[in-house]
Amino acid sequence: MAVKGGSELVKYMTEQFVAYMETPAEARKQNKTSAKAAREPWLTRWFGWGGMSLVLWWRGRARRQR
């Protein structure tokens, strides 16, 4: 993309900005909310399934001790 002194990059960024500004605020807010809902939980994103399995094991351990 760095060909022609970055003009392609500027063109792309301008197109993205114009598309963003043309969408209504409600639509942007709805897109943001749906993207957050579709995202994986933070534990899985940061530590993978190993962290998730550790938490499940720990919770089960705590319940069995009662």
C-alpha positions as a Markdown table, in Angstrom:
| # | Residue | x | y | z |
|---|---|---|---|---|
| 1 | Met | 0.0 | 0.0 | 0.0 |
| 2 | Ala | 3.0 | 2.3 | 0.3 |
| 3 | Val | 3.2 | 2.8 | -3.4 |
| 4 | Lys | 2.8 | 6.4 | -4.8 |
| 5 | Gly | 3.7 | 8.1 | -1.6 |
| 6 | Gly | 0.9 | 6.7 | 0.5 |
| 7 | Ser | -1.9 | 8.1 | -1.7 |
| 8 | Glu | -3.7 | 4.8 | -1.7 |
| 9 | Leu | -3.6 | 4.7 | 2.1 |
| 10 | Val | -5.0 | 8.2 | 2.3 |
| 11 | Lys | -7.7 | 7.3 | -0.2 |
| 12 | Tyr | -8.7 | 4.2 | 1.8 |
| 13 | Met | -8.8 | 6.1 | 5.1 |
| 14 | Thr | -10.9 | 8.8 | 3.5 |
| 15 | Glu | -13.4 | 6.3 | 2.2 |
| 16 | Gln | -13.6 | 4.6 | 5.6 |
| 17 | Phe | -14.1 | 7.9 | 7.4 |
| 18 | Val | -16.8 | 9.1 | 4.9 |
| 19 | Ala | -18.6 | 5.7 | 5.3 |
| 20 | Tyr | -18.5 | 6.1 | 9.1 |
| 21 | Met | -19.8 | 9.6 | 9.0 |
| 22 | Glu | -22.6 | 8.7 | 6.6 |
| 23 | Thr | -24.0 | 6.0 | 8.9 |
| 24 | Pro | -26.5 | 7.2 | 11.4 |
| 25 | Ala | -25.5 | 7.3 | 15.1 |
| 26 | Glu | -28.1 | 4.7 | 16.0 |
| 27 | Ala | -26.8 | 2.2 | 13.5 |
| 28 | Arg | -23.2 | 2.7 | 14.7 |
| 29 | Lys | -24.4 | 2.2 | 18.3 |
| 30 | Gln | -26.3 | -1.0 | 17.3 |
| 31 | Asn | -23.3 | -2.3 | 15.4 |
| 32 | Lys | -21.0 | -1.7 | 18.4 |
| 33 | Thr | -23.5 | -3.5 | 20.7 |
| 34 | Ser | -23.9 | -6.5 | 18.5 |
| 35 | Ala | -20.1 | -6.8 | 18.0 |
| 36 | Lys | -19.6 | -6.8 | 21.8 |
| 37 | Ala | -22.3 | -9.5 | 22.3 |
| 38 | Ala | -20.6 | -11.7 | 19.7 |
| 39 | Arg | -17.2 | -11.4 | 21.3 |
| 40 | Glu | -15.7 | -14.3 | 23.4 |
| 41 | Pro | -15.5 | -13.8 | 27.1 |
| 42 | Trp | -12.3 | -12.1 | 28.3 |
| 43 | Leu | -11.0 | -15.2 | 30.0 |
| 44 | Thr | -11.1 | -17.2 | 26.8 |
| 45 | Arg | -9.6 | -14.4 | 24.7 |
| 46 | Trp | -6.6 | -13.9 | 27.1 |
| 47 | Phe | -5.9 | -17.4 | 28.3 |
| 48 | Gly | -7.6 | -19.8 | 25.8 |
| 49 | Trp | -9.5 | -22.8 | 26.9 |
| 50 | Gly | -6.8 | -23.7 | 29.5 |
| 51 | Gly | -7.8 | -20.7 | 31.7 |
| 52 | Met | -11.5 | -21.5 | 31.2 |
| 53 | Ser | -11.0 | -25.1 | 32.2 |
| 54 | Leu | -9.0 | -24.0 | 35.3 |
| 55 | Val | -11.9 | -21.8 | 36.4 |
| 56 | Leu | -14.4 | -24.5 | 35.9 |
| 57 | Trp | -12.3 | -27.0 | 37.8 |
| 58 | Trp | -11.8 | -24.5 | 40.7 |
| 59 | Arg | -15.6 | -23.8 | 40.9 |
| 60 | Gly | -16.4 | -27.5 | 41.0 |
| 61 | Arg | -13.7 | -28.0 | 43.7 |
| 62 | Ala | -15.3 | -25.3 | 45.8 |
| 63 | Arg | -18.7 | -26.8 | 45.5 |
| 64 | Arg | -17.5 | -30.3 | 46.4 |
| 65 | Gln | -15.9 | -29.0 | 49.7 |
| 66 | Arg | -19.3 | -27.7 | 51.0 |
